[in-house]
Every structure is written in C-alpha cells, then in structure tokens.
Amino acid sequence: MTQASSPRFPALNLSVAMMIAGTVGAFVTEAGLDPITTVFWRCAFGTVFLGAWCLLRGYLPDPGLSPARLARAALCGVCMVLSWTAFFAGFAKTSIAVMTIIYHIQPFFVVLIGVVFLKERVSADQVIWMVSAFVGVVLASGLVASNTVVTATWAFGILMALGGALLYAIVTVLAKGLGQQRPEITVLCQTVVGTIMLAPLANFSEHIPAASWGWLVGIGVLHTGIAYVMMFSAYPWLSTPVIGVLTFIYPVIAIIIDWAIYNHPIGLPQAIGMAMIAAATLGVRLGWRFPGRRASARLAPPAE
C-alpha cells in the first residue's frame, strides 16, 4: 500500500472539506432531479474522478483488494448508495438544515449496532449522551414545541433522515473490516457499485437542463471526490478532538445555506435540539464523562 504523505495544513484541509460537504444540499436542490437519478450521477462522476485520482497516485491496481475485501466494500457501497438516496430524498420533504443535523446522529447508531450485534459494552455516560441526542432529534425535527407545521410528508422526511443515518452507520461498521485498505479505494468501490446498481432505476428519458449538469458534476467531483480525498488525507494527522470539532463545520454550513438561500429559519426549540445533538455527538466521540461517574462504569449489552 502506498504511504500517504502528510498534508501541509491538515486542519485546514479538513475544514475546507467540511465546508464543501455542507453545500451538498444546495447542489442537490438546484440540480432539480429525482433522488435516484441524482445519486446515480453522483456515483458516475465520482467514479471517474476517484478512478483517475487512484491511478495517478499509484493506488491502483491494488494487490490487497482480495475477493473478500471487494465483496465487503461492495456491500458498503449498497448501504452507502441507499443512505445517500434517503438523505437526498428528504431535502424536499423537510429542509436541508433539519435533514443534515439529524443525519449526523449516525455515531449513536454505530454504538447501538455494536451493543446489539457485536456484543460490545457501552458506558453509562454513552447511554446518557444517546438519550440526549434522541431528545435532540425530537426537538430538531419540529415534531414538538415548534411552530413548524408537521405533515405526513415532513414526518416521512424525518424517517428518511434516520434511515439514512442508520445505513451510514452500517457502512461505518462494515468498513472497519477492510483493514489497511486505502479509503479512496473503498469509496471508489462504493461509487462503482452505485453506478451499476442505480443505472436500471435512474431516469434517462427526461431532459436534463444544462445548468443541472453543472450541479451534478459538482456533487460527483466536489462532494464525492475532492472533499473525500481532502478528508482522508487529513484524518491520520489530526487528533480525535480536532476531528470531532471540525466535523461540525458541515452542518453549520448547511444550516446557514438553508436560512440564507432557502429562507428556512430555525426556531428556538429546533436550535436547542440541534445543539443537543452536537453536544452529545462530541460527548461520545471525545469520551466526555459526567461528574461523579468513574471511567470504568459500564453497562452490559442486552441479553438475546
């Protein structure tokens, strides 16, 4: 495997990558296509960019890409593509800000998957953070204590955000089994799978305006290519606390865009909910403990 060189400014790399990622909702909205077709073109343009990048960097051919790893990466691809589709579909049903912040609860689904299926142990502090995050989801969704008009469409959008986050969490768990495989190769496998999987379902009969092609290329090259490469180049050189904090540039940018461009202001209950999700996510990622609790306090996974 080719050894990655240290980027000159890894924190800046990750910050810019998260700023780019935070604009994906606007790109999807402006493209104006149905979610399946949008994700197909994301995968297609992402495959072209990542394939060229990996070839130029000498990551391909990858001798470590065994059939078992390829199958696992392909399964990651299926879940990732479904996650993207659910995420994009929810923008029109709720709002970019709400979808983005709820989508970011996926770390808690990773913990739950570990407890239920992998028999991992979870601390009492993690349980408290998870409860706090899901209370935050209820507030951020606008379902209670909010002036938001809750319709069946809005509620379905919230379910899409939760479903997309769960699928993303599954990708995270599956990707742990890929060992030292370069993340660019893993994402390339995902985009190839997505292109093949969605080709029979994408809408090729409808005319796509010239302006929409620019947004679609941006989603594939900027959000799936450049942003991912910048993230992966920065991660090995940054501490967990720095990564945890900088990751929240993504939802902040999404919230600002949703308010400034699409006139979707955030009410106080939703803002409180989003803050609860952000604090709980940082709490889990950084291992924050509540006063009076010992680090060794653990809760056993539930019995089968």
One Martini backbone bead per residue (centre of mass of N, CA, C, O) as a GRO file, in nm:
protein
  304
    1MET     BB    1   0.097   0.035   0.022
    2THR     BB    2   0.071   0.363  -0.008
    3GLN     BB    3   0.219   0.624   0.145
    4ALA     BB    4   0.104   0.888   0.299
    5SER     BB    5   0.137   1.219   0.293
    6SER     BB    6   0.169   1.505   0.455
    7PRO     BB    7  -0.010   1.760   0.493
    8ARG     BB    8   0.044   2.088   0.554
    9PHE     BB    9  -0.285   2.148   0.636
   10PRO     BB   10  -0.500   1.946   0.784
   11ALA     BB   11  -0.715   2.133   0.916
   12LEU     BB   12  -0.777   2.289   0.658
   13ASN     BB   13  -0.861   2.052   0.485
   14LEU     BB   14  -1.104   1.967   0.663
   15SER     BB   15  -1.254   2.234   0.660
   16VAL     BB   16  -1.300   2.251   0.354
   17ALA     BB   17  -1.442   1.979   0.324
   18MET     BB   18  -1.685   2.058   0.511
   19MET     BB   19  -1.778   2.299   0.345
   20ILE     BB   20  -1.843   2.142   0.094
   21ALA     BB   21  -2.040   1.934   0.222
   22GLY     BB   22  -2.251   2.160   0.321
   23THR     BB   23  -2.352   2.209   0.000
   24VAL     BB   24  -2.515   1.957  -0.107
   25GLY     BB   25  -2.811   2.047  -0.076
   26ALA     BB   26  -2.799   2.272  -0.288
   27PHE     BB   27  -2.714   2.099  -0.529
   28VAL     BB   28  -2.957   1.911  -0.525
   29THR     BB   29  -3.177   2.126  -0.551
   30GLU     BB   30  -3.067   2.264  -0.819
   31ALA     BB   31  -3.077   2.015  -1.005
   32GLY     BB   32  -3.385   1.881  -0.995
   33LEU     BB   33  -3.378   1.582  -0.931
   34ASP     BB   34  -3.415   1.281  -0.858
   35PRO     BB   35  -3.255   1.094  -0.625
   36ILE     BB   36  -3.159   0.854  -0.798
   37THR     BB   37  -3.034   1.017  -1.031
   38THR     BB   38  -2.842   1.182  -0.856
   39VAL     BB   39  -2.680   0.940  -0.740
   40PHE     BB   40  -2.587   0.826  -1.003
   41TRP     BB   41  -2.416   1.078  -1.089
   42ARG     BB   42  -2.242   1.080  -0.844
   43CYS     BB   43  -2.112   0.803  -0.899
   44ALA     BB   44  -2.009   0.850  -1.185
   45PHE     BB   45  -1.829   1.104  -1.130
   46GLY     BB   46  -1.679   0.980  -0.889
   47THR     BB   47  -1.545   0.750  -1.046
   48VAL     BB   48  -1.378   0.918  -1.238
   49PHE     BB   49  -1.216   1.074  -1.029
   50LEU     BB   50  -1.112   0.840  -0.841
   51GLY     BB   51  -0.984   0.672  -1.062
   52ALA     BB   52  -0.777   0.885  -1.150
   53TRP     BB   53  -0.650   0.934  -0.875
   54CYS     BB   54  -0.552   0.641  -0.814
   55LEU     BB   55  -0.374   0.615  -1.064
   56LEU     BB   56  -0.188   0.868  -1.020
   57ARG     BB   57  -0.107   0.762  -0.713
   58GLY     BB   58  -0.081   0.432  -0.721
   59TYR     BB   59  -0.345   0.262  -0.602
   60LEU     BB   60  -0.350   0.148  -0.891
   61PRO     BB   61  -0.329  -0.143  -0.848
   62ASP     BB   62  -0.468  -0.351  -0.578
   63PRO     BB   63  -0.331  -0.628  -0.421
   64GLY     BB   64  -0.533  -0.617  -0.150
   65LEU     BB   65  -0.794  -0.678  -0.334
   66SER     BB   66  -0.983  -0.902  -0.235
   67PRO     BB   67  -1.271  -1.071  -0.263
   68ALA     BB   68  -1.360  -1.012   0.029
   69ARG     BB   69  -1.312  -0.705   0.022
   70LEU     BB   70  -1.485  -0.645  -0.225
   71ALA     BB   71  -1.752  -0.745  -0.102
   72ARG     BB   72  -1.753  -0.550   0.137
   73ALA     BB   73  -1.736  -0.288  -0.030
   74ALA     BB   74  -2.000  -0.343  -0.185
   75LEU     BB   75  -2.186  -0.342   0.062
   76CYS     BB   76  -2.119  -0.056   0.137
   77GLY     BB   77  -2.228   0.063  -0.127
   78VAL     BB   78  -2.523  -0.006  -0.093
   79CYS     BB   79  -2.566   0.151   0.174
   80MET     BB   80  -2.463   0.427   0.076
   81VAL     BB   81  -2.665   0.471  -0.156
   82LEU     BB   82  -2.920   0.454   0.021
   83SER     BB   83  -2.839   0.687   0.205
   84TRP     BB   84  -2.825   0.910  -0.007
   85THR     BB   85  -3.114   0.881  -0.110
   86ALA     BB   86  -3.256   0.948   0.156
   87PHE     BB   87  -3.124   1.221   0.202
   88PHE     BB   88  -3.215   1.362  -0.065
   89ALA     BB   89  -3.525   1.310  -0.035
   90GLY     BB   90  -3.560   1.492   0.233
   91PHE     BB   91  -3.527   1.789   0.141
   92ALA     BB   92  -3.827   1.825   0.017
   93LYS     BB   93  -3.975   1.741   0.301
   94THR     BB   94  -3.808   1.947   0.463
   95SER     BB   95  -3.475   2.028   0.524
   96ILE     BB   96  -3.147   2.076   0.515
   97ALA     BB   97  -3.093   2.119   0.817
   98VAL     BB   98  -3.254   1.884   0.939
   99MET     BB   99  -3.129   1.653   0.780
  100THR     BB  100  -2.831   1.700   0.859
  101ILE     BB  101  -2.848   1.681   1.173
  102ILE     BB  102  -2.984   1.399   1.185
  103TYR     BB  103  -2.771   1.245   1.014
  104HIS     BB  104  -2.547   1.303   1.259
  105ILE     BB  105  -2.638   1.039   1.448
  106GLN     BB  106  -2.470   0.785   1.354
  107PRO     BB  107  -2.281   0.723   1.602
  108PHE     BB  108  -2.518   0.593   1.769
  109PHE     BB  109  -2.569   0.355   1.579
  110VAL     BB  110  -2.293   0.230   1.612
  111VAL     BB  111  -2.326   0.166   1.910
  112LEU     BB  112  -2.584  -0.008   1.887
  113ILE     BB  113  -2.466  -0.222   1.699
  114GLY     BB  114  -2.244  -0.312   1.895
  115VAL     BB  115  -2.436  -0.409   2.120
  116VAL     BB  116  -2.638  -0.601   1.962
  117PHE     BB  117  -2.423  -0.759   1.752
  118LEU     BB  118  -2.113  -0.733   1.903
  119LYS     BB  119  -2.112  -0.720   2.220
  120GLU     BB  120  -2.067  -0.450   2.325
  121ARG     BB  121  -1.977  -0.206   2.545
  122VAL     BB  122  -2.151   0.041   2.748
  123SER     BB  123  -2.163   0.334   2.887
  124ALA     BB  124  -2.338   0.545   3.083
  125ASP     BB  125  -2.259   0.801   2.930
  126GLN     BB  126  -2.349   0.704   2.648
  127VAL     BB  127  -2.646   0.675   2.719
  128ILE     BB  128  -2.695   0.971   2.787
  129TRP     BB  129  -2.611   1.084   2.513
  130MET     BB  130  -2.822   0.930   2.346
  131VAL     BB  131  -3.072   1.043   2.479
  132SER     BB  132  -3.005   1.337   2.415
  133ALA     BB  133  -3.002   1.305   2.105
  134PHE     BB  134  -3.303   1.203   2.071
  135VAL     BB  135  -3.424   1.456   2.190
  136GLY     BB  136  -3.298   1.639   1.976
  137VAL     BB  137  -3.450   1.517   1.738
  138VAL     BB  138  -3.733   1.596   1.823
  139LEU     BB  139  -3.675   1.902   1.821
  140ALA     BB  140  -3.541   1.934   1.532
  141SER     BB  141  -3.796   1.821   1.369
  142GLY     BB  142  -4.070   1.978   1.486
  143LEU     BB  143  -4.281   1.790   1.650
  144VAL     BB  144  -4.213   1.981   1.898
  145ALA     BB  145  -4.215   2.291   2.017
  146SER     BB  146  -4.327   2.416   1.731
  147ASN     BB  147  -4.412   2.607   1.432
  148THR     BB  148  -4.409   2.367   1.271
  149VAL     BB  149  -4.566   2.206   1.012
  150VAL     BB  150  -4.688   1.890   1.059
  151THR     BB  151  -4.656   1.635   0.830
  152ALA     BB  152  -4.634   1.347   0.664
  153THR     BB  153  -4.395   1.443   0.493
  154TRP     BB  154  -4.215   1.539   0.721
  155ALA     BB  155  -4.205   1.272   0.881
  156PHE     BB  156  -4.082   1.110   0.644
  157GLY     BB  157  -3.820   1.274   0.634
  158ILE     BB  158  -3.720   1.193   0.914
  159LEU     BB  159  -3.706   0.890   0.852
  160MET     BB  160  -3.493   0.924   0.630
  161ALA     BB  161  -3.271   1.035   0.809
  162LEU     BB  162  -3.257   0.788   0.997
  163GLY     BB  163  -3.207   0.577   0.776
  164GLY     BB  164  -2.949   0.704   0.662
  165ALA     BB  165  -2.788   0.690   0.930
  166LEU     BB  166  -2.802   0.383   0.964
  167LEU     BB  167  -2.659   0.311   0.698
  168TYR     BB  168  -2.398   0.464   0.763
  169ALA     BB  169  -2.331   0.295   1.013
  170ILE     BB  170  -2.296   0.030   0.862
  171VAL     BB  171  -2.060   0.123   0.696
  172THR     BB  172  -1.870   0.178   0.933
  173VAL     BB  173  -1.864  -0.115   1.038
  174LEU     BB  174  -1.772  -0.257   0.773
  175ALA     BB  175  -1.504  -0.085   0.727
  176LYS     BB  176  -1.339  -0.213   0.964
  177GLY     BB  177  -1.282  -0.485   0.779
  178LEU     BB  178  -1.058  -0.337   0.568
  179GLY     BB  179  -0.832  -0.232   0.715
  180GLN     BB  180  -0.562  -0.087   0.511
  181GLN     BB  181  -0.740   0.021   0.315
  182ARG     BB  182  -0.792   0.260   0.114
  183PRO     BB  183  -1.046   0.488   0.117
  184GLU     BB  184  -1.052   0.553  -0.187
  185ILE     BB  185  -1.109   0.261  -0.271
  186THR     BB  186  -1.371   0.224  -0.118
  187VAL     BB  187  -1.528   0.456  -0.256
  188LEU     BB  188  -1.493   0.351  -0.541
  189CYS     BB  189  -1.655   0.095  -0.495
  190GLN     BB  190  -1.917   0.243  -0.423
  191THR     BB  191  -1.957   0.400  -0.695
  192VAL     BB  192  -1.964   0.158  -0.878
  193VAL     BB  193  -2.205   0.021  -0.748
  194GLY     BB  194  -2.401   0.260  -0.782
  195THR     BB  195  -2.396   0.274  -1.090
  196ILE     BB  196  -2.501  -0.014  -1.138
  197MET     BB  197  -2.756  -0.017  -0.949
  198LEU     BB  198  -2.897   0.265  -1.078
  199ALA     BB  199  -2.920   0.243  -1.387
  200PRO     BB  200  -3.215   0.102  -1.404
  201LEU     BB  201  -3.353   0.361  -1.221
  202ALA     BB  202  -3.282   0.585  -1.381
  203ASN     BB  203  -3.360   0.895  -1.547
  204PHE     BB  204  -3.312   0.921  -1.911
  205SER     BB  205  -3.570   1.062  -2.054
  206GLU     BB  206  -3.519   1.320  -1.918
  207HIS     BB  207  -3.442   1.634  -1.947
  208ILE     BB  208  -3.128   1.798  -1.886
  209PRO     BB  209  -3.023   2.074  -1.794
  210ALA     BB  210  -2.733   2.243  -1.814
  211ALA     BB  211  -2.723   2.344  -1.518
  212SER     BB  212  -2.753   2.061  -1.384
  213TRP     BB  213  -2.478   1.944  -1.467
  214GLY     BB  214  -2.308   2.119  -1.281
  215TRP     BB  215  -2.425   2.009  -1.014
  216LEU     BB  216  -2.360   1.707  -1.067
  217VAL     BB  217  -2.057   1.735  -1.096
  218GLY     BB  218  -2.017   1.856  -0.815
  219ILE     BB  219  -2.117   1.613  -0.650
  220GLY     BB  220  -1.901   1.414  -0.765
  221VAL     BB  221  -1.632   1.587  -0.741
  222LEU     BB  222  -1.653   1.750  -0.478
  223HIS     BB  223  -1.816   1.556  -0.265
  224THR     BB  224  -1.683   1.264  -0.368
  225GLY     BB  225  -1.386   1.357  -0.419
  226ILE     BB  226  -1.234   1.604  -0.295
  227ALA     BB  227  -1.346   1.589  -0.006
  228TYR     BB  228  -1.256   1.299   0.056
  229VAL     BB  229  -0.954   1.336   0.007
  230MET     BB  230  -0.916   1.557   0.221
  231MET     BB  231  -1.009   1.395   0.462
  232PHE     BB  232  -0.815   1.144   0.437
  233SER     BB  233  -0.549   1.321   0.451
  234ALA     BB  234  -0.613   1.436   0.750
  235TYR     BB  235  -0.688   1.222   0.970
  236PRO     BB  236  -0.393   1.099   1.050
  237TRP     BB  237  -0.300   1.417   1.157
  238LEU     BB  238  -0.536   1.411   1.370
  239SER     BB  239  -0.714   1.453   1.634
  240THR     BB  240  -1.009   1.369   1.766
  241PRO     BB  241  -1.101   1.648   1.869
  242VAL     BB  242  -1.056   1.800   1.602
  243ILE     BB  243  -1.241   1.630   1.427
  244GLY     BB  244  -1.501   1.664   1.595
  245VAL     BB  245  -1.520   1.972   1.554
  246LEU     BB  246  -1.486   2.005   1.237
  247THR     BB  247  -1.737   1.837   1.150
  248PHE     BB  248  -1.945   2.085   1.228
  249ILE     BB  249  -1.921   2.252   0.970
  250TYR     BB  250  -2.126   2.111   0.795
  251PRO     BB  251  -2.401   2.184   0.942
  252VAL     BB  252  -2.353   2.489   0.956
  253ILE     BB  253  -2.355   2.542   0.653
  254ALA     BB  254  -2.636   2.421   0.600
  255ILE     BB  255  -2.793   2.619   0.781
  256ILE     BB  256  -2.709   2.881   0.643
  257ILE     BB  257  -2.816   2.812   0.360
  258ASP     BB  258  -3.112   2.758   0.440
  259TRP     BB  259  -3.156   3.050   0.544
  260ALA     BB  260  -3.030   3.242   0.314
  261ILE     BB  261  -3.161   3.094   0.048
  262TYR     BB  262  -3.444   2.925   0.160
  263ASN     BB  263  -3.592   3.044   0.408
  264HIS     BB  264  -3.508   2.847   0.682
  265PRO     BB  265  -3.572   2.895   0.979
  266ILE     BB  266  -3.475   2.854   1.319
  267GLY     BB  267  -3.605   2.755   1.590
  268LEU     BB  268  -3.553   2.726   1.919
  269PRO     BB  269  -3.611   2.419   1.956
  270GLN     BB  270  -3.429   2.334   1.717
  271ALA     BB  271  -3.168   2.459   1.821
  272ILE     BB  272  -3.156   2.292   2.078
  273GLY     BB  273  -3.153   2.016   1.939
  274MET     BB  274  -2.891   2.062   1.776
  275ALA     BB  275  -2.712   2.114   2.025
  276MET     BB  276  -2.758   1.835   2.153
  277ILE     BB  277  -2.639   1.668   1.923
  278ALA     BB  278  -2.360   1.796   1.919
  279ALA     BB  279  -2.283   1.739   2.216
  280ALA     BB  280  -2.328   1.430   2.208
  281THR     BB  281  -2.128   1.364   1.984
  282LEU     BB  282  -1.881   1.474   2.128
  283GLY     BB  283  -1.909   1.302   2.382
  284VAL     BB  284  -1.861   1.029   2.238
  285ARG     BB  285  -1.597   1.089   2.075
  286LEU     BB  286  -1.440   1.219   2.349
  287GLY     BB  287  -1.534   1.089   2.630
  288TRP     BB  288  -1.731   1.223   2.801
  289ARG     BB  289  -1.791   1.284   3.150
  290PHE     BB  290  -1.974   1.270   3.421
  291PRO     BB  291  -2.010   1.365   3.719
  292GLY     BB  292  -1.931   1.086   3.936
  293ARG     BB  293  -1.803   0.913   3.707
  294ARG     BB  294  -1.647   0.638   3.617
  295ALA     BB  295  -1.464   0.506   3.358
  296SER     BB  296  -1.559   0.195   3.431
  297ALA     BB  297  -1.843   0.238   3.374
  298ARG     BB  298  -2.076  -0.025   3.280
  299LEU     BB  299  -2.285  -0.165   3.028
  300ALA     BB  300  -2.439  -0.428   2.938
  301PRO     BB  301  -2.553  -0.603   2.704
  302PRO     BB  302  -2.817  -0.731   2.589
  303ALA     BB  303  -2.999  -0.996   2.594
  304GLU     BB  304  -3.125  -1.242   2.374
   0.00000   0.00000   0.00000
